[in-house]
Amino acid sequence: MEAKKEEKKQEEIKKIDEVEQLKKEIEQKNQKIEELTDTLKRLQAEFENFKKRIDKEKIEFVKFAHADVIASMLPVLDSFEIALKNTTNNEKFIKGIELIYSEMYNLLQKEGLKPIDAIGKKFDPHKHEVMLKEKSDKEEDTIIEELQKGYMLKDNVLRYSKVKVSCK
């Protein structure tokens, strides 16, 4: 009987030790969860700050993205001011406007602007917009008149050509 009591006491001590061990493990795991939660919160805060910084940089970039293009257009603006001061001589005024047009066109070409070929070409819905159709002896859907010039910027359509096409 004494042996049974001793054995029962040993089992209870063993169970208490197991419970204590489980409590320690739970405490360690809770501590690890707190550490990971804290790390996650910091990472989330860092990510939010990163997003805010990137958004701010993007806004700044967009604000000044075309500064070099605008700066290169300033001589054209200067030329317009000079031309507008010399409006008494029509011939010189017209010549000045032609030079300004040439200057502006060359500047835009350097930036990648190209006119879309239209007259005499087959209608292309990716480059042209039909405004009118007219009976003609030309092949159907051939562009017979360009109502407004279209432009490409590098490889993208910036403005579609507004055209008149032939029909039967």
Backbone as CSV, one residue per row, in Angstrom:
resi,resn,N_x,N_y,N_z,CA_x,CA_y,CA_z,C_x,C_y,C_z
1,MET,0.822,-1.173,0.000,0.000,0.000,0.000,0.881,1.256,0.000
2,GLU,1.899,1.216,0.771,2.848,2.299,0.837,3.494,2.497,-0.531
3,ALA,3.735,1.431,-1.238,4.355,1.468,-2.566,3.377,2.102,-3.560
4,LYS,2.090,1.783,-3.396,1.084,2.348,-4.297,0.962,3.864,-4.078
5,LYS,1.005,4.272,-2.815,0.919,5.691,-2.519,2.115,6.434,-3.113
6,GLU,3.295,5.785,-2.924,4.521,6.374,-3.456,4.447,6.459,-4.982
7,GLU,3.923,5.406,-5.615,3.789,5.357,-7.080,2.800,6.423,-7.551
8,LYS,1.689,6.583,-6.821,0.681,7.585,-7.163,1.260,8.994,-7.006
9,LYS,2.054,9.178,-5.951,2.678,10.463,-5.699,3.650,10.803,-6.836
10,GLN,4.414,9.797,-7.271,5.370,9.969,-8.377,4.632,10.354,-9.673
11,GLU,3.479,9.701,-9.907,2.679,10.004,-11.103,2.151,11.438,-11.045
12,GLU,1.702,11.863,-9.858,1.199,13.228,-9.710,2.316,14.245,-9.921
13,ILE,3.505,13.944,-9.384,4.659,14.828,-9.564,5.013,14.908,-11.058
14,LYS,4.961,13.740,-11.719,5.262,13.679,-13.143,4.253,14.523,-13.936
15,LYS,2.965,14.414,-13.582,1.922,15.190,-14.257,2.110,16.687,-13.998
16,ILE,2.471,17.027,-12.773,2.709,18.435,-12.436,3.887,18.970,-13.249
17,ASP,4.942,18.145,-13.360,6.111,18.540,-14.160,5.714,18.743,-15.635
18,GLU,4.867,17.820,-16.121,4.404,17.928,-17.514,3.589,19.211,-17.710
19,VAL,2.703,19.489,-16.730,1.887,20.700,-16.804,2.793,21.935,-16.767
20,GLU,3.777,21.935,-15.901,4.717,23.049,-15.797,5.482,23.215,-17.115
21,GLN,5.909,22.078,-17.673,6.628,22.107,-18.949,5.732,22.682,-20.052
22,LEU,4.466,22.251,-20.095,3.506,22.755,-21.082,3.266,24.254,-20.889
23,LYS,3.176,24.691,-19.613,3.007,26.118,-19.343,4.194,26.916,-19.865
24,LYS,5.412,26.402,-19.657,6.616,27.069,-20.156,6.597,27.142,-21.679
25,GLU,6.215,26.023,-22.320,6.152,25.998,-23.785,5.119,27.010,-24.302
26,ILE,3.959,27.058,-23.634,2.921,28.018,-24.031,3.424,29.439,-23.855
27,GLU,4.094,29.681,-22.741,4.637,31.016,-22.489,5.682,31.394,-23.543
28,GLN,6.554,30.434,-23.886,7.566,30.685,-24.924,6.895,30.967,-26.276
29,LYS,5.875,30.174,-26.589,5.172,30.367,-27.861,4.428,31.696,-27.876
30,ASN,3.810,32.072,-26.759,3.140,33.376,-26.684,4.153,34.513,-26.863
31,GLN,5.329,34.343,-26.260,6.373,35.343,-26.400,6.824,35.431,-27.866
32,LYS,6.984,34.264,-28.503,7.382,34.231,-29.915,6.299,34.887,-30.785
33,ILE,5.020,34.630,-30.476,3.910,35.252,-31.207,3.963,36.768,-31.056
34,GLU,4.225,37.240,-29.828,4.335,38.687,-29.596,5.493,39.281,-30.397
35,GLU,6.635,38.592,-30.415,7.788,39.067,-31.183,7.447,39.141,-32.675
36,LEU,6.826,38.077,-33.187,6.484,38.046,-34.613,5.425,39.103,-34.949
37,THR,4.458,39.285,-34.041,3.437,40.309,-34.252,4.076,41.692,-34.282
38,ASP,5.000,41.927,-33.371,5.710,43.197,-33.331,6.518,43.404,-34.613
39,THR,7.202,42.377,-35.062,7.968,42.449,-36.307,7.042,42.736,-37.485
40,LEU,5.907,42.060,-37.519,4.937,42.269,-38.598,4.424,43.707,-38.590
41,LYS,4.122,44.228,-37.407,3.644,45.609,-37.309,4.694,46.585,-37.813
42,ARG,5.948,46.350,-37.446,7.038,47.223,-37.912,7.168,47.154,-39.429
43,LEU,7.117,45.929,-39.977,7.222,45.767,-41.426,6.061,46.446,-42.148
44,GLN,4.872,46.323,-41.576,3.718,46.993,-42.184,3.902,48.511,-42.158
45,ALA,4.393,49.021,-41.051,4.618,50.470,-40.943,5.700,50.912,-41.930
46,GLU,6.777,50.126,-42.028,7.836,50.445,-42.985,7.296,50.419,-44.410
47,PHE,6.459,49.421,-44.713,5.882,49.316,-46.054,4.971,50.499,-46.350
48,GLU,4.158,50.905,-45.402,3.283,52.071,-45.584,4.121,53.328,-45.818
49,ASN,5.192,53.479,-45.046,6.083,54.634,-45.235,6.737,54.586,-46.611
50,PHE,7.130,53.379,-47.030,7.722,53.201,-48.358,6.727,53.597,-49.444
51,LYS,5.486,53.133,-49.315,4.453,53.477,-50.303,4.232,54.987,-50.357
52,LYS,4.164,55.609,-49.190,3.972,57.069,-49.148,5.139,57.793,-49.812
53,ARG,6.354,57.312,-49.537,7.538,57.939,-50.122,7.532,57.765,-51.648
54,ILE,7.197,56.572,-52.123,7.148,56.306,-53.565,6.060,57.161,-54.215
55,ASP,4.891,57.260,-53.586,3.816,58.095,-54.131,4.256,59.558,-54.219
56,LYS,4.928,60.024,-53.186,5.415,61.407,-53.181,6.449,61.611,-54.284
57,GLU,7.365,60.644,-54.448,8.375,60.735,-55.502,7.719,60.699,-56.883
58,LYS,6.680,59.886,-57.025,5.976,59.791,-58.304,5.315,61.123,-58.649
59,ILE,4.696,61.743,-57.662,4.055,63.049,-57.882,5.111,64.079,-58.294
60,GLU,6.252,64.071,-57.623,7.332,64.991,-57.962,7.854,64.718,-59.369
61,PHE,7.986,63.438,-59.712,8.468,63.069,-61.042,7.510,63.573,-62.119
62,VAL,6.210,63.337,-61.911,5.214,63.767,-62.895,5.225,65.289,-63.026
63,LYS,5.404,65.973,-61.906,5.426,67.439,-61.918,6.510,67.979,-62.845
64,PHE,7.665,67.321,-62.827,8.814,67.838,-63.560,9.260,66.945,-64.714
65,ALA,8.442,65.968,-65.094,8.829,65.026,-66.146,9.028,65.706,-67.487
66,HIS,8.253,66.717,-67.765,8.331,67.373,-69.062,9.100,68.687,-69.011
67,ALA,9.821,68.895,-67.948,10.555,70.160,-67.804,11.551,70.351,-68.942
68,ASP,12.227,69.273,-69.361,13.207,69.417,-70.436,12.533,69.744,-71.767
69,VAL,11.350,69.162,-72.019,10.615,69.458,-73.255,10.151,70.913,-73.234
70,ILE,9.631,71.335,-72.102,9.164,72.723,-71.990,10.340,73.686,-72.150
71,ALA,11.467,73.350,-71.548,12.653,74.208,-71.680,13.091,74.302,-73.142
72,SER,12.988,73.194,-73.877,13.389,73.231,-75.283,12.376,73.989,-76.137
73,MET,11.162,74.227,-75.617,10.147,74.982,-76.353,10.244,76.489,-76.096
74,LEU,11.023,76.882,-75.135,11.141,78.316,-74.822,11.647,79.148,-75.999
75,PRO,12.620,78.671,-76.793,13.019,79.462,-77.963,11.861,79.686,-78.956
76,VAL,10.968,78.699,-79.073,9.810,78.855,-79.945,8.912,79.966,-79.401
77,LEU,8.717,79.977,-78.104,7.924,81.027,-77.474,8.556,82.400,-77.713
78,ASP,9.890,82.456,-77.581,10.606,83.710,-77.848,10.380,84.162,-79.290
79,SER,10.432,83.210,-80.208,10.227,83.526,-81.624,8.822,84.065,-81.866
80,PHE,7.843,83.506,-81.201,6.467,84.007,-81.320,6.384,85.456,-80.825
81,GLU,7.028,85.743,-79.717,7.002,87.106,-79.183,7.617,88.087,-80.171
82,ILE,8.737,87.701,-80.792,9.383,88.568,-81.783,8.462,88.767,-82.986
83,ALA,7.848,87.669,-83.455,6.952,87.757,-84.614,5.763,88.662,-84.324
84,LEU,5.217,88.548,-83.137,4.045,89.361,-82.786,4.387,90.848,-82.671
85,LYS,5.656,91.162,-82.401,6.076,92.570,-82.350,6.192,93.159,-83.758
86,ASN,6.413,92.294,-84.752,6.621,92.743,-86.131,5.416,92.420,-87.016
87,THR,4.267,92.901,-86.635,3.052,92.610,-87.403,2.751,93.656,-88.468
88,THR,3.570,94.689,-88.575,3.283,95.746,-89.560,3.610,95.300,-90.983
89,ASN,4.612,94.446,-91.149,4.992,93.955,-92.472,4.460,92.525,-92.624
90,ASN,3.384,92.371,-93.399,2.737,91.065,-93.546,3.670,89.990,-94.086
91,GLU,4.491,90.352,-95.061,5.381,89.369,-95.674,6.379,88.835,-94.647
92,LYS,6.979,89.725,-93.873,7.938,89.313,-92.833,7.224,88.536,-91.726
93,PHE,6.016,88.961,-91.406,5.236,88.272,-90.366,4.956,86.831,-90.794
94,ILE,4.498,86.653,-92.023,4.200,85.308,-92.537,5.472,84.467,-92.563
95,LYS,6.570,85.028,-93.009,7.857,84.312,-93.043,8.257,83.908,-91.622
96,GLY,8.075,84.807,-90.675,8.397,84.503,-89.274,7.551,83.366,-88.733
97,ILE,6.260,83.372,-89.041,5.368,82.303,-88.569,5.776,80.971,-89.197
98,GLU,6.153,80.990,-90.471,6.613,79.759,-91.130,7.874,79.215,-90.448
99,LEU,8.786,80.117,-90.092,10.008,79.692,-89.396,9.689,79.119,-88.017
100,ILE,8.755,79.746,-87.320,8.350,79.251,-85.995,7.715,77.869,-86.124
101,TYR,6.853,77.710,-87.135,6.232,76.402,-87.371,7.310,75.342,-87.599
102,SER,8.288,75.668,-88.430,9.379,74.737,-88.729,10.170,74.398,-87.464
103,GLU,10.448,75.427,-86.669,11.193,75.245,-85.417,10.422,74.327,-84.455
104,MET,9.115,74.579,-84.331,8.256,73.781,-83.439,8.155,72.340,-83.949
105,TYR,7.963,72.183,-85.245,7.823,70.852,-85.834,9.098,70.032,-85.621
106,ASN,10.264,70.648,-85.855,11.544,69.949,-85.655,11.735,69.556,-84.197
107,LEU,11.358,70.431,-83.293,11.464,70.140,-81.865,10.614,68.924,-81.499
108,LEU,9.375,68.900,-81.991,8.482,67.785,-81.688,8.970,66.486,-82.330
109,GLN,9.548,66.583,-83.523,10.105,65.391,-84.171,11.249,64.810,-83.343
110,LYS,12.079,65.683,-82.778,13.179,65.211,-81.925,12.646,64.449,-80.712
111,GLU,11.457,64.812,-80.255,10.846,64.143,-79.104,10.128,62.851,-79.505
112,GLY,10.091,62.543,-80.814,9.499,61.287,-81.270,8.152,61.420,-81.951
113,LEU,7.742,62.633,-82.277,6.453,62.852,-82.937,6.596,62.612,-84.439
114,LYS,5.656,61.833,-85.001,5.642,61.572,-86.440,4.208,61.727,-86.938
115,PRO,4.042,62.358,-88.109,2.686,62.434,-88.679,2.271,61.065,-89.209
116,ILE,0.971,60.807,-89.190,0.436,59.553,-89.739,0.139,59.797,-91.218
117,ASP,0.688,58.945,-92.072,0.382,59.036,-93.499,-1.072,58.669,-93.709
118,ALA,-1.757,59.432,-94.550,-3.173,59.162,-94.736,-3.585,59.168,-96.208
119,ILE,-3.419,60.288,-96.898,-3.964,60.443,-98.254,-3.402,59.379,-99.186
120,GLY,-4.351,58.691,-99.854,-3.982,57.637,-100.794,-3.763,56.285,-100.155
121,LYS,-3.761,56.239,-98.841,-3.547,54.976,-98.118,-4.881,54.286,-97.877
122,LYS,-4.810,53.006,-97.575,-5.984,52.236,-97.212,-6.351,52.607,-95.773
123,PHE,-7.636,52.742,-95.502,-8.112,53.087,-94.162,-7.631,52.054,-93.149
124,ASP,-7.043,52.531,-92.044,-6.564,51.679,-90.953,-7.223,52.175,-89.664
125,PRO,-8.133,51.385,-89.087,-8.839,51.852,-87.877,-7.921,52.081,-86.680
126,HIS,-6.691,51.596,-86.766,-5.733,51.807,-85.666,-5.026,53.148,-85.780
127,LYS,-5.203,53.828,-86.939,-4.523,55.104,-87.140,-5.463,56.204,-87.637
128,HIS,-6.595,55.806,-88.221,-7.488,56.781,-88.855,-8.885,56.715,-88.257
129,GLU,-9.571,57.840,-88.324,-10.971,57.921,-87.896,-11.772,58.480,-89.066
130,VAL,-12.753,57.702,-89.530,-13.558,58.122,-90.673,-14.561,59.167,-90.211
131,MET,-14.507,60.318,-90.892,-15.456,61.383,-90.601,-16.514,61.462,-91.707
132,LEU,-16.093,61.197,-92.946,-16.991,61.282,-94.098,-16.675,60.159,-95.077
133,LYS,-17.691,59.789,-95.856,-17.506,58.846,-96.958,-18.007,59.536,-98.215
134,GLU,-17.314,59.287,-99.316,-17.688,59.938,-100.571,-17.518,58.927,-101.705
135,LYS,-18.477,58.932,-102.613,-18.365,58.047,-103.775,-17.173,58.492,-104.602
136,SER,-16.405,57.506,-105.046,-15.189,57.811,-105.777,-14.847,56.659,-106.699
137,ASP,-14.022,56.954,-107.708,-13.577,55.894,-108.605,-12.384,55.136,-108.011
138,LYS,-11.870,55.600,-106.856,-10.755,54.913,-106.185,-11.277,53.680,-105.474
139,GLU,-10.346,52.790,-105.131,-10.699,51.567,-104.416,-11.416,51.920,-103.111
140,GLU,-12.391,51.107,-102.741,-13.171,51.375,-101.536,-12.270,51.429,-100.306
141,ASP,-12.595,52.326,-99.375,-11.856,52.552,-98.125,-10.460,53.137,-98.345
142,THR,-10.274,53.812,-99.475,-9.036,54.547,-99.701,-9.260,55.968,-99.188
143,ILE,-8.268,56.493,-98.495,-8.386,57.841,-97.932,-8.202,58.853,-99.060
144,ILE,-9.221,59.681,-99.249,-9.159,60.675,-100.327,-8.916,62.096,-99.810
145,GLU,-9.144,62.295,-98.521,-8.868,63.608,-97.947,-8.590,63.474,-96.456
146,GLU,-7.620,64.261,-95.995,-7.296,64.290,-94.562,-7.897,65.563,-93.993
147,LEU,-8.866,65.405,-93.092,-9.540,66.559,-92.504,-8.761,67.137,-91.322
148,GLN,-8.081,66.244,-90.594,-7.204,66.685,-89.503,-6.056,65.690,-89.410
149,LYS,-4.854,66.209,-89.386,-3.657,65.365,-89.360,-3.579,64.593,-88.037
150,GLY,-3.182,63.337,-88.163,-2.968,62.500,-86.986,-1.485,62.368,-86.698
151,TYR,-1.160,62.023,-85.456,0.247,61.936,-85.064,0.498,60.699,-84.210
152,MET,1.724,60.180,-84.355,2.218,59.086,-83.521,3.316,59.665,-82.634
153,LEU,3.350,59.234,-81.385,4.452,59.576,-80.497,5.201,58.286,-80.253
154,LYS,6.386,58.220,-80.853,7.171,56.984,-80.912,6.307,55.935,-81.606
155,ASP,5.824,54.895,-80.961,5.031,53.869,-81.648,3.565,53.882,-81.238
156,ASN,3.118,54.900,-80.547,1.730,54.976,-80.088,0.994,56.119,-80.778
157,VAL,-0.278,55.863,-81.089,-1.092,56.915,-81.699,-1.386,57.970,-80.640
158,LEU,-1.007,59.188,-80.954,-1.279,60.312,-80.057,-2.616,60.944,-80.429
159,ARG,-2.851,61.067,-81.754,-4.126,61.568,-82.252,-4.393,60.888,-83.593
160,TYR,-5.603,60.360,-83.722,-6.001,59.698,-84.961,-6.201,60.728,-86.068
161,SER,-5.877,60.332,-87.302,-6.157,61.186,-88.459,-7.647,61.154,-88.733
162,LYS,-8.238,62.315,-88.869,-9.657,62.390,-89.238,-9.691,62.477,-90.760
163,VAL,-10.378,61.503,-91.385,-10.259,61.360,-92.830,-11.611,61.198,-93.526
164,LYS,-11.561,61.418,-94.839,-12.686,61.138,-95.732,-12.241,59.956,-96.585
165,VAL,-13.075,58.905,-96.661,-12.707,57.721,-97.423,-13.652,57.529,-98.600
166,SER,-13.147,56.788,-99.576,-13.933,56.506,-100.770,-14.884,55.346,-100.514
167,CYS,-16.002,55.384,-101.214,-16.935,54.263,-101.185,-17.514,54.111,-102.577
168,LYS,-18.146,53.009,-102.822,-18.729,52.731,-104.173,-20.183,53.102,-104.215
